Amino acid sequence: MKIVHAIKDLQEALANLRAQGKTVGLVPTMGALHAGHASLVKRSVAENDATVVSVFVNPTQFNDKNDLAKYPRTLEADCRLLEQCGATVVFAPSVEEIYPEPDMRHFSFPPLDTVMEGAYRPGHFNGVCQIVSKLFDLVKPDRAYFGEKDFQQLAIIREMVRQLKFPLQIVGCPIVREADGLALSSRNTRLSAEQRQQALKISQTLFASVDYAATHTVAQTQQFVEDAIAAAPGLRLEYFELVDGNTLQKIADWADTDYAVGCITVFCGEVRLIDNIKYKS
């Protein structure tokens, strides 16, 4: 496995791979890797001749400087995990390497990016699209892999690829959870032992809501989730929305869509956690 920090070294490694006629998979990450990331890398390794993993905490997608400062950075441990997973190249650039000057490009994909995260984190998806499009241009992968935990992000990246005609396939991969159900997240490392237990209530509520939804309306299911999180110690709901999984627009009735998804964001202490669950797919 080769670790590179400069764009020219990345492109040299890629030129060698392409010269051998190898297909390339890309897994963009912000590091602090866990088994969820590992599942993306292993999928890419299985489906491509070579896999490039980027490890870069992208400042343009953070609208909270505190959050950016506290985001875990564990490159050494990340590289050990990536080697075990079979990655070919790790691209771990500095901010200056990626943004030698400010990125003034503006990406807009309404209505996908104006709801949920888009409403609560203005500018976030513009930053995501800036870095992901840069990586697509640098790596020119055949396939790129993203987790379904970031459900809205995945929908927006698919739309960006469609509109900008990037010649690659986007592969969405299922949420990976701890044995007790908590969705894996790099932010989980910031939870205390007590908060880790409190955070469990998020996935427990989502799982329970699927059973509840079978005999209740969309509005009743919404209330069920909101009430459960409100009653849970240590948790504060930012939003829970029941949406069409393709358009990300709210649904009023289960008959409105064949693909119903519940997306949730909850603060556990000051740590912001996201999750989602499918009701119909």
Phi, psi and chi 1 to 4 in degrees:
 res  aa     phi    psi   chi1   chi2   chi3   chi4
   1 MET       -  132.8 -174.3  179.4   81.6      -
   2 LYS  -103.0  134.7 -179.5  173.6  -79.7 -152.6
   3 ILE  -110.0  122.2  -57.9  168.1      -      -
   4 VAL  -125.8  150.4  -61.6      -      -      -
   5 HIS  -117.5  -20.8  -56.2  -77.7      -      -
   6 ALA  -105.0  146.2      -      -      -      -
   7 ILE   -59.7  -40.0  -71.6  169.3      -      -
   8 LYS   -63.9  -35.4   63.4  178.1  175.2   54.5
   9 ASP   -71.4  -36.6  -64.1  -28.9      -      -
  10 LEU   -61.2  -46.3  170.1   68.8      -      -
  11 GLN   -69.1  -31.7  -68.4 -178.5  -35.5      -
  12 GLU   -65.5  -44.7 -174.5 -177.3  -44.2      -
  13 ALA   -62.6  -40.6      -      -      -      -
  14 LEU   -68.0  -37.9  -73.5  164.6      -      -
  15 ALA   -61.2  -39.6      -      -      -      -
  16 ASN   -63.9  -41.9  -69.4  -24.0      -      -
  17 LEU   -65.7  -44.4  -66.1  169.3      -      -
  18 ARG   -65.9  -36.5  -65.0  -71.5 -173.3 -159.7
  19 ALA   -61.5  -26.7      -      -      -      -
  20 GLN   -90.3    4.8  -61.3  166.7   56.0      -
  21 GLY    74.3   24.1      -      -      -      -
  22 LYS   -86.0  141.7  -65.8 -167.1  170.4  179.9
  23 THR   -80.0  148.5   56.1      -      -      -
  24 VAL  -124.7  129.3  175.2      -      -      -
  25 GLY  -104.8  146.8      -      -      -      -
  26 LEU  -121.4  132.7  170.0   66.3      -      -
  27 VAL  -121.6  100.1 -177.5      -      -      -
  28 PRO   -77.5  129.0  -10.8   27.3      -      -
  29 THR  -136.7  165.3   82.1      -      -      -
  30 MET  -107.4   19.2  -67.8 -150.2  -61.4      -
  31 GLY    78.5 -162.6      -      -      -      -
  32 ALA    49.5   52.9      -      -      -      -
  33 LEU   -73.8  149.5  -56.2 -176.5      -      -
  34 HIS  -139.4 -171.8   48.7   64.0      -      -
  35 ALA   -62.6  -25.9      -      -      -      -
  36 GLY   -63.9  -47.7      -      -      -      -
  37 HIS   -62.1  -41.8  -62.5  104.9      -      -
  38 ALA   -58.0  -36.8      -      -      -      -
  39 SER   -65.5  -36.0   72.1      -      -      -
  40 LEU   -66.3  -44.8  -56.0 -177.5      -      -
  41 VAL   -64.5  -44.2  177.3      -      -      -
  42 LYS   -63.3  -37.4  -72.1  174.1 -176.9  171.3
  43 ARG   -63.8  -43.4  175.6   91.2  177.2  -98.4
  44 SER   -64.1  -42.8  175.6      -      -      -
  45 VAL   -61.0  -37.5  168.1      -      -      -
  46 ALA   -71.0  -29.0      -      -      -      -
  47 GLU  -105.5   -4.8  -65.2  178.7   -4.2      -
  48 ASN  -136.7  161.3  -57.1  -81.6      -      -
  49 ASP   -74.5  -31.8  -60.6  -39.6      -      -
  50 ALA  -140.7  148.6      -      -      -      -
  51 THR  -127.9  125.4  -68.1      -      -      -
  52 VAL  -102.3  129.0  175.6      -      -      -
  53 VAL  -116.3  123.2 -178.4      -      -      -
  54 SER   -93.0  138.3   62.0      -      -      -
  55 VAL  -123.6  102.9  177.2      -      -      -
  56 PHE  -155.5  117.1  178.5   66.2      -      -
  57 VAL   -80.5  105.2 -178.3      -      -      -
  58 ASN   -84.3  110.5  174.7   40.9      -      -
  59 PRO   -66.5  -25.2   21.4  -30.4      -      -
  60 THR   -75.0   -9.1   70.2      -      -      -
  61 GLN  -101.3    3.8   69.3 -170.4   68.6      -
  62 PHE  -100.4  124.3  -73.9   82.7      -      -
  63 ASN  -101.2    6.7   54.3  -10.7      -      -
  64 ASP  -128.1  109.1  178.1  -14.5      -      -
  65 LYS   -61.7  -30.8  -75.4 -178.7 -179.7  162.2
  66 ASN   -62.4  -45.1 -109.4   -8.9      -      -
  67 ASP   -61.2  -42.9 -164.1   19.3      -      -
  68 LEU   -61.8  -44.8  172.8   61.3      -      -
  69 ALA   -64.4  -35.7      -      -      -      -
  70 LYS   -89.2   -5.5  -70.5  177.9  179.6  173.8
  71 TYR   -63.6  129.4 -160.6   87.2      -      -
  72 PRO   -65.7  140.2   15.9  -24.3      -      -
  73 ARG  -127.2  114.5  -68.8  158.7  171.7   83.8
  74 THR  -139.6   57.9   56.4      -      -      -
  75 LEU   -59.9  -40.7 -177.3   58.9      -      -
  76 GLU   -61.3  -49.0 -143.0  171.7  -70.0      -
  77 ALA   -64.4  -38.2      -      -      -      -
  78 ASP   -58.8  -44.8  -67.2  -14.8      -      -
  79 CYS   -66.6  -35.4  -72.5      -      -      -
  80 ARG   -62.3  -45.2  -76.5 -163.3  -62.5  -87.1
  81 LEU   -63.5  -42.9  176.1   66.2      -      -
  82 LEU   -66.5  -35.3  -67.8  172.0      -      -
  83 GLU   -64.2  -42.5 -171.6  143.3   37.4      -
  84 GLN   -62.0  -32.9  -70.3  164.0   11.2      -
  85 CYS   -80.9  -12.5  -68.3      -      -      -
  86 GLY    95.7   18.4      -      -      -      -
  87 ALA   -62.3  149.2      -      -      -      -
  88 THR   -93.4  -47.3  -45.5      -      -      -
  89 VAL  -134.1  134.5  178.1      -      -      -
  90 VAL  -109.0  124.7  175.7      -      -      -
  91 PHE  -107.3  108.6  178.6   45.3      -      -
  92 ALA  -124.2   77.3      -      -      -      -
  93 PRO   -82.6  164.4   32.5  -34.7      -      -
  94 SER   -82.3  166.8   65.2      -      -      -
  95 VAL   -61.5  -38.4  172.3      -      -      -
  96 GLU   -65.7  -32.6  -65.7   70.5   29.8      -
  97 GLU   -68.1  -39.5 -175.0   72.2    9.7      -
  98 ILE   -81.5  -40.6  -67.3  -65.5      -      -
  99 TYR  -121.9   73.9  -60.5  113.9      -      -
 100 PRO   -62.3  -24.5   18.2  -27.8      -      -
 101 GLU  -141.6  160.2   55.4 -147.2   28.1      -
 102 PRO   -57.6  141.1  -24.0   32.6      -      -
 103 ASP   -85.7  109.6 -169.6  -23.9      -      -
 104 MET   -93.7    2.2  -56.0  -51.3  -70.6      -
 105 ARG   -68.1  142.5  -65.4  174.3  -58.7  156.2
 106 HIS  -120.4  124.9 -178.0   68.9      -      -
 107 PHE  -107.9  136.2  -65.7   85.4      -      -
 108 SER  -145.0  122.1 -178.6      -      -      -
 109 PHE  -131.4   59.4  -58.4  106.1      -      -
 110 PRO   -66.8  151.3   24.9  -31.8      -      -
 111 PRO   -88.3    5.4   34.2  -34.4      -      -
 112 LEU   -61.9  -37.1  -63.8  177.0      -      -
 113 ASP  -101.8   10.4   59.3   -4.7      -      -
 114 THR  -104.7   -8.3   56.6      -      -      -
 115 VAL  -106.7  170.8  -63.9      -      -      -
 116 MET    47.6 -115.8  -63.6 -170.1  -68.5      -
 117 GLU   -56.4  -36.5  -65.4  -66.9  -75.9      -
 118 GLY   -61.5  -35.7      -      -      -      -
 119 ALA   -76.6  -36.7      -      -      -      -
 120 TYR   -90.5  -19.9  -75.1   90.8      -      -
 121 ARG  -129.8   72.4  -60.4  179.9   70.2 -171.9
 122 PRO   -56.6  135.3   11.0  -21.7      -      -
 123 GLY    88.6  -14.6      -      -      -      -
 124 HIS   -59.1  -51.2  168.6   68.1      -      -
 125 PHE   -72.7  -26.5  -72.6  122.4      -      -
 126 ASN   -61.7  -43.2 -170.8   56.3      -      -
 127 GLY   -64.4  -40.7      -      -      -      -
 128 VAL   -60.2  -47.2  167.9      -      -      -
 129 CYS   -67.0  -33.6  -69.8      -      -      -
 130 GLN   -59.3  -51.5  -75.3  177.2  -17.5      -
 131 ILE   -72.4  -41.5 -174.7   59.1      -      -
 132 VAL   -66.0  -41.6  171.2      -      -      -
 133 SER   -65.4  -37.2   62.0      -      -      -
 134 LYS   -61.2  -44.6  -88.7 -178.1 -177.9  -77.1
 135 LEU   -65.2  -39.2  -70.0  168.7      -      -
 136 PHE   -61.7  -41.6  -72.2  171.5      -      -
 137 ASP   -67.3  -38.2  -76.1  -27.7      -      -
 138 LEU   -74.2  -43.6  -68.6  171.8      -      -
 139 VAL   -91.0  -31.3  177.6      -      -      -
 140 LYS    48.1   57.2  -63.5 -175.6  169.2   52.3
 141 PRO   -73.8  159.7   30.5  -36.0      -      -
 142 ASP   -80.0  -34.9  -62.3  -79.4      -      -
 143 ARG  -140.2  148.5  -61.3  177.1 -172.4   87.4
 144 ALA  -130.6  142.6      -      -      -      -
 145 TYR  -117.2  130.3  -63.4   78.3      -      -
 146 PHE  -137.2  147.0  -63.9   87.3      -      -
 147 GLY   -83.4  146.6      -      -      -      -
 148 GLU   -75.5   -9.4  -71.5 -177.3   -7.6      -
 149 LYS   -60.4  -39.2 -174.9  172.1   77.6   72.3
 150 ASP   -88.8   69.2  -65.2  -65.0      -      -
 151 PHE   -62.5  -44.8 -169.7   82.7      -      -
 152 GLN   -68.0  -41.1 -173.6  173.5    8.0      -
 153 GLN   -58.0  -44.1  172.1 -180.0  -79.6      -
 154 LEU   -61.0  -43.3  176.7   57.5      -      -
 155 ALA   -62.7  -39.7      -      -      -      -
 156 ILE   -70.6  -40.5  -71.8  164.8      -      -
 157 ILE   -65.2  -39.9  -71.3  168.1      -      -
 158 ARG   -58.7  -42.8  -75.2 -167.0 -160.5  -79.2
 159 GLU   -68.0  -39.7 -176.3   61.6   14.5      -
 160 MET   -60.1  -45.3  177.8  179.7   76.5      -
 161 VAL   -61.8  -40.5  165.2      -      -      -
 162 ARG   -65.8  -48.0 -169.3 -174.1   71.5   76.9
 163 GLN   -71.4  -38.7  -73.3 -166.0   23.9      -
 164 LEU   -91.4   -1.3  -58.3 -175.2      -      -
 165 LYS    57.9   43.1  -62.2 -178.1  167.8   55.5
 166 PHE   -66.1  131.3  -79.7  106.7      -      -
 167 PRO   -84.3   68.1   30.8  -31.9      -      -
 168 LEU  -152.2  165.3   60.9   96.8      -      -
 169 GLN  -104.9  132.2  178.4 -170.0   -7.9      -
 170 ILE   -93.4  126.8  -63.2  -63.2      -      -
 171 VAL  -113.2  115.9 -177.5      -      -      -
 172 GLY   -89.4  135.2      -      -      -      -
 173 CYS  -120.0  142.6  -59.4      -      -      -
 174 PRO   -60.8  154.5  -17.6   27.9      -      -
 175 ILE   -60.1  136.6  -64.0  174.0      -      -
 176 VAL  -104.8  131.5  177.6      -      -      -
 177 ARG  -119.7  155.7  -62.3 -176.6 -179.4  -83.2
 178 GLU   -64.2  164.9  -61.5  -82.5   11.3      -
 179 ALA   -56.5  -30.4      -      -      -      -
 180 ASP   -88.9    0.6   58.1   11.1      -      -
 181 GLY   108.6  -17.3      -      -      -      -
 182 LEU   -63.5  129.1 -177.3   69.2      -      -
 183 ALA   -65.3  132.6      -      -      -      -
 184 LEU   -66.6  137.4  -72.0  178.5      -      -
 185 SER  -154.6  143.2  167.8      -      -      -
 186 SER   -60.2  -27.6  -58.8      -      -      -
 187 ARG   -72.4  -17.2  -64.0  173.2 -167.3  -87.7
 188 ASN   -60.2  -26.2  -68.4   -7.4      -      -
 189 THR   -65.8  -17.3   59.1      -      -      -
 190 ARG   -88.1   -3.8  -67.4  175.1   51.9 -162.9
 191 LEU   -84.1  138.6  -61.4  170.8      -      -
 192 SER   -72.3  169.4   67.8      -      -      -
 193 ALA   -57.7  -40.8      -      -      -      -
 194 GLU   -67.1  -43.5 -176.9 -174.2   11.9      -
 195 GLN   -65.3  -35.6  -72.5  172.8  -31.7      -
 196 ARG   -58.1  -40.1  169.6   68.8 -179.2   69.7
 197 GLN   -69.2  -41.5  -78.4  -54.2  113.2      -
 198 GLN   -62.9  -38.7  -68.5  170.1  -21.4      -
 199 ALA   -64.7  -23.4      -      -      -      -
 200 LEU   -56.9  -28.7 -100.9 -174.9      -      -
 201 LYS   -62.0  -23.6 -173.0   67.2  178.3  176.0
 202 ILE   -65.2  -56.0  -57.9  168.0      -      -
 203 SER   -69.2  -35.5   56.0      -      -      -
 204 GLN   -60.0  -40.9  -71.6  170.8  -13.3      -
 205 THR   -66.2  -43.3  -61.9      -      -      -
 206 LEU   -61.8  -46.1  -68.5 -178.6      -      -
 207 PHE   -60.8  -44.4  -63.3  147.8      -      -
 208 ALA   -64.3  -32.9      -      -      -      -
 209 SER   -69.5  -25.6   74.3      -      -      -
 210 VAL   -66.0  -44.6  172.7      -      -      -
 211 ASP   -63.7  -43.4  -66.9  -27.2      -      -
 212 TYR   -61.1  -41.4 -176.8   87.9      -      -
 213 ALA   -63.6  -24.8      -      -      -      -
 214 ALA   -60.1  -26.8      -      -      -      -
 215 THR  -125.7   14.6   53.4      -      -      -
 216 HIS  -135.7  163.4  -67.7   81.7      -      -
 217 THR   -76.2  170.4   65.9      -      -      -
 218 VAL   -59.2  -46.8  166.8      -      -      -
 219 ALA   -62.4  -40.7      -      -      -      -
 220 GLN   -66.9  -38.0  -72.1  168.2  -27.8      -
 221 THR   -66.9  -40.9  -55.8      -      -      -
 222 GLN   -56.6  -49.0  173.2   95.1   24.9      -
 223 GLN   -63.9  -40.0 -162.7   64.3   52.0      -
 224 PHE   -56.0  -47.5  173.4   86.0      -      -
 225 VAL   -68.9  -45.7  171.1      -      -      -
 226 GLU   -60.1  -43.3  -70.7  178.0   -3.8      -
 227 ASP   -65.8  -41.0  -69.6  -11.4      -      -
 228 ALA   -64.3  -42.0      -      -      -      -
 229 ILE   -71.8  -38.4  -62.1  -61.9      -      -
 230 ALA   -61.6  -32.8      -      -      -      -
 231 ALA   -84.3   -8.3      -      -      -      -
 232 ALA   -86.9  127.7      -      -      -      -
 233 PRO   -63.1  139.6   -2.7    7.0      -      -
 234 GLY    82.1   -2.9      -      -      -      -
 235 LEU  -113.2  145.3  -59.8 -175.7      -      -
 236 ARG  -134.6  119.7  176.7  170.2   63.6   81.7
 237 LEU   -74.9  128.6 -178.8   69.1      -      -
 238 GLU   -89.6  -50.8 -174.0  166.3   72.4      -
 239 TYR  -158.8  153.1   67.3   78.9      -      -
 240 PHE  -135.3  123.2  172.5   67.7      -      -
 241 GLU  -131.5  135.9  -67.7 -165.6   10.6      -
 242 LEU   -97.4  117.7  -74.7  149.0      -      -
 243 VAL  -132.8  163.8  -59.2      -      -      -
 244 ASP   -73.2  128.4  177.6  -70.7      -      -
 245 GLY   -66.5  -16.8      -      -      -      -
 246 ASN   -93.9  -44.6  -66.2  -48.9      -      -
 247 THR   -93.6  -18.5   66.5      -      -      -
 248 LEU    64.7   16.3  -55.2 -174.5      -      -
 249 GLN   -90.8  146.5  -60.7  -52.8  -69.2      -
 250 LYS   -58.7  144.7  -73.8 -175.8 -172.7 -179.4
 251 ILE  -107.9  152.4   57.2  171.7      -      -
 252 ALA  -108.0  -18.7      -      -      -      -
 253 ASP  -145.1  144.8 -168.4  -74.1      -      -
 254 TRP   -60.2  -27.7  -62.5  118.6      -      -
 255 ALA   -73.0   -8.8      -      -      -      -
 256 ASP   -68.6  -20.8  -70.8  -11.2      -      -
 257 THR  -152.5  156.9  179.8      -      -      -
 258 ASP   -94.8   -2.2  -66.7  -32.8      -      -
 259 TYR  -136.6   84.1 -172.2   16.9      -      -
 260 ALA  -100.7  129.8      -      -      -      -
 261 VAL  -131.3  139.6  179.9      -      -      -
 262 GLY  -104.8  122.0      -      -      -      -
 263 CYS  -112.4  132.8  -63.0      -      -      -
 264 ILE  -133.9  144.9 -165.4  166.9      -      -
 265 THR  -132.7  128.9  -64.7      -      -      -
 266 VAL  -135.5  137.1  176.0      -      -      -
 267 PHE   -89.5  127.7  -80.1   93.2      -      -
 268 CYS  -112.4  104.0 -175.1      -      -      -
 269 GLY    64.4 -126.6      -      -      -      -
 270 GLU  -102.5    6.6   61.3  171.7   29.5      -
 271 VAL   -92.1  125.6 -177.4      -      -      -
 272 ARG   -95.1  119.3 -170.5  174.4 -174.8  -87.9
 273 LEU  -117.6  139.2  -58.5  172.2      -      -
 274 ILE  -120.1  155.1   66.4  171.9      -      -
 275 ASP  -159.4  169.6 -157.2  -16.0      -      -
 276 ASN  -157.2  163.1   62.8   77.7      -      -
 277 ILE  -145.7  147.4 -162.9   97.5      -      -
 278 LYS   -98.1  134.0  -68.2  172.7 -175.1  169.4
 279 TYR  -100.9  -38.0  -64.5   88.0      -      -
 280 LYS  -140.6  132.9  -68.8  168.2   72.4  179.5
 281 SER  -150.4      -   59.7      -      -      -
